[in-house]
Amino acid sequence: MGEFISALEAAGELVRIRHPVSARLEVTEIADRVMKQPGGGKALLFENVLRHDGTRSPYPLAINLFGSKRRMAMALGVQDLDEVGARIASMLELKVPEGFLAKLALLPRLLEVAKFPPRRFTGAPPCQEIVWRGREVDVMRLPVITCWPGDAGPYITLPMVVSRDPVRGTRNVGMYRVQVLGPDSLAMHWQRHKGGAEHQRVAQDIGAEKIPVAVSLGGDPAIIWAGSAPLPNDIDEMMLAGWLRGKSVELVRCVTQPIEVPADAEIVIEGYVNPREQKLEGPFGDHTGYYSNADYYPVMHVTAITHRRDAIYPATIVGKPPMEDAWMGKATERLFLPLIKMFQSEVVDINLPIEGAFHNLAIVSIKKRYPVNRAK
Ligand SMILES: Cc1cc2nc3c(=O)[nH]c(=O)nc-3n(C[C@H](O)[C@H](O)[C@H](O)COP(=O)(O)O)c2cc1C
C-alpha cells in the first residue's frame, strides 16, 4: 500500500494534510467534500489525525485511495479497467480446438488462472513488526473514524475480514464494516448472504465455540478491492488478487489465531467470533445516504493487534453517492461483465449507476435474439 501511495503522489493523485484533523466526524467532512468533486477528487493522506481521546495518532490515515477511475485502474495495475475485463474474456473464450498442437497452444492461457495461488511468506512478515497483546490491545489506539453524527460509534471502514469454513477449510475475504464496541471487542457486519455469515452458520451447526477471524488492513490494493468483489463462496479472493497483479499473494499465519493474512498488510486485528454471541450493531450512515437501523451481529474478541512499524491506516466513508465506493463498484462492473455474458450471451453491456449505490439497480443492454411474437 505504501508503494501505491507513492505512485499516487508521483502521479499528482494524492494530497497530504498536515493540519490536525479529528477522527470524530472531521475526516468524513473533508473526505465527503473531496469525493464529491468531479471525477472523485484526490486521494488524501491525513498525517496528523486526532484520535477519539484527543491524542495525536502516530499512524497516518489514507482515504479515497480508490476514488477515481484512474486510481482504481492504478490499484489493479492497468491503464483502463476494461483491460482486465478483456483478459477475463479471453480466458473464458477457451473453446478447445481440434488437433494436438492447437490444444498445446491453449495450455499457457489455461495455466494462467492457476499460476498465482497464494503462497506462504518466509522470513519476518512486515505486518508483524510490532505486536500488541494482552493489555496493550486497544483498537482505539488506531485512528478509527466516527463517520456520521448518528452512527452508533467508531467504525473500521476498509477492512478485509478473513475467515475460514470450519468444516471445509475454504477461505473467505469480505469487506464488511466493523464497529468498535470496546478496546477488544468488535461487531462484525457480515450480512446473512455473505461468506463470513456462512462460516458462522457452519460453526453453529457443528457446535464450534470459536471461529478464528482476522481483520486485515492495507496491503496490495488489488487484495483490498478483491474483498469487495462478489466472488462465489468457493473462489479465494487471494487467488483473484494474485491473478490480477500477476504475483502470488504471500500469506502469514496470525500470531494468536490459526488463520492467514497477507504478509504485507499494514495492520492486522486478530481474534475469534463465538458463533452464538450477538450484540447490537448500528445505526450506521450507509451507502444509500440514509442510516441503516441497528440489528444483531456477531462479536469479535480481539486477541492481538499486529502492524508495520510505519503503518498507515486505510479508511473510506460511505454515504450519499458519489463516494469512493462508486469506483470500486465500477471495477466490479467491468470485471464481472464477461462472466455475466458467459451465462447470458444476449447481454451487451451493463451499467451499475453510481446513483443506485450498487444495491439492486442495474441497467443492462441486450441484443434480443428471440423476440416475443405477440399473438394478435
Ligand atoms: C466500502 C464497502 C463497505 C461494505 N460494507 C459491507 C458490510 O458492512 N457488510 C456486508 O455484508 N457487505 C459490505 N460490503 C459489500 C461486500 O464487500 C461485498 O458484498 C463482498 O462481495 C462480500 O464478500 P463475500 O461475498 O466474500 O462475503 C461493502 C462494500 C464496500 C465497497
Ligand as a Chemical Component Dictionary entry (heavy atoms), coordinates in Angstrom:
data_LIG
# 
_chem_comp.id                   LIG 
_chem_comp.type                 NON-POLYMER 
_chem_comp.pdbx_formal_charge   0 
_chem_comp.three_letter_code    LIG 
# 
loop_
_chem_comp_atom.comp_id 
_chem_comp_atom.atom_id 
_chem_comp_atom.alt_atom_id 
_chem_comp_atom.type_symbol 
_chem_comp_atom.charge 
_chem_comp_atom.model_Cartn_x 
_chem_comp_atom.model_Cartn_y 
_chem_comp_atom.model_Cartn_z 
_chem_comp_atom.pdbx_ordinal 
LIG C1  C1  C 0 -16.903 0.260   1.313  1  
LIG C2  C2  C 0 -17.705 -1.006  1.345  2  
LIG C3  C3  C 0 -18.342 -1.383  2.512  3  
LIG C4  C4  C 0 -19.093 -2.565  2.577  4  
LIG N1  N1  N 0 -19.688 -2.914  3.756  5  
LIG C5  C5  C 0 -20.334 -4.100  3.852  6  
LIG C6  C6  C 0 -20.870 -4.524  5.097  7  
LIG O1  O1  O 0 -20.791 -3.828  6.097  8  
LIG N2  N2  N 0 -21.500 -5.735  5.149  9  
LIG C7  C7  C 0 -21.596 -6.550  4.047  10 
LIG O2  O2  O 0 -22.129 -7.663  4.174  11 
LIG N3  N3  N 0 -21.125 -6.156  2.843  12 
LIG C8  C8  C 0 -20.469 -4.959  2.713  13 
LIG N4  N4  N 0 -19.947 -4.561  1.521  14 
LIG C9  C9  C 0 -20.142 -5.407  0.337  15 
LIG C10 C10 C 0 -19.228 -6.622  0.368  16 
LIG O3  O3  O 0 -17.889 -6.231  0.473  17 
LIG C11 C11 C 0 -19.411 -7.466  -0.911 18 
LIG O4  O4  O 0 -20.741 -7.931  -0.960 19 
LIG C12 C12 C 0 -18.442 -8.632  -0.993 20 
LIG O5  O5  O 0 -18.670 -9.339  -2.176 21 
LIG C13 C13 C 0 -18.608 -9.562  0.182  22 
LIG O6  O6  O 0 -17.733 -10.650 0.068  23 
LIG P1  P1  P 0 -18.241 -12.149 0.214  24 
LIG O7  O7  O 0 -19.213 -12.373 -0.906 25 
LIG O8  O8  O 0 -16.998 -12.938 0.097  26 
LIG O9  O9  O 0 -18.892 -12.273 1.534  27 
LIG C14 C14 C 0 -19.218 -3.377  1.422  28 
LIG C15 C15 C 0 -18.569 -2.995  0.245  29 
LIG C16 C16 C 0 -17.814 -1.827  0.193  30 
LIG C17 C17 C 0 -17.121 -1.447  -1.086 31 
# 
loop_
_chem_comp_bond.comp_id 
_chem_comp_bond.atom_id_1 
_chem_comp_bond.atom_id_2 
_chem_comp_bond.value_order 
_chem_comp_bond.pdbx_ordinal 
LIG C1  C2  SING 1  
LIG C2  C3  SING 2  
LIG C2  C16 DOUB 3  
LIG C3  C4  DOUB 4  
LIG C4  N1  SING 5  
LIG C4  C14 SING 6  
LIG N1  C5  DOUB 7  
LIG C5  C6  SING 8  
LIG C5  C8  SING 9  
LIG C6  O1  DOUB 10 
LIG C6  N2  SING 11 
LIG N2  C7  SING 12 
LIG C7  O2  DOUB 13 
LIG C7  N3  SING 14 
LIG N3  C8  DOUB 15 
LIG C8  N4  SING 16 
LIG N4  C9  SING 17 
LIG N4  C14 SING 18 
LIG C9  C10 SING 19 
LIG C10 O3  SING 20 
LIG C10 C11 SING 21 
LIG C11 O4  SING 22 
LIG C11 C12 SING 23 
LIG C12 O5  SING 24 
LIG C12 C13 SING 25 
LIG C13 O6  SING 26 
LIG O6  P1  SING 27 
LIG P1  O7  DOUB 28 
LIG P1  O8  SING 29 
LIG P1  O9  SING 30 
LIG C14 C15 DOUB 31 
LIG C15 C16 SING 32 
LIG C16 C17 SING 33 
# 
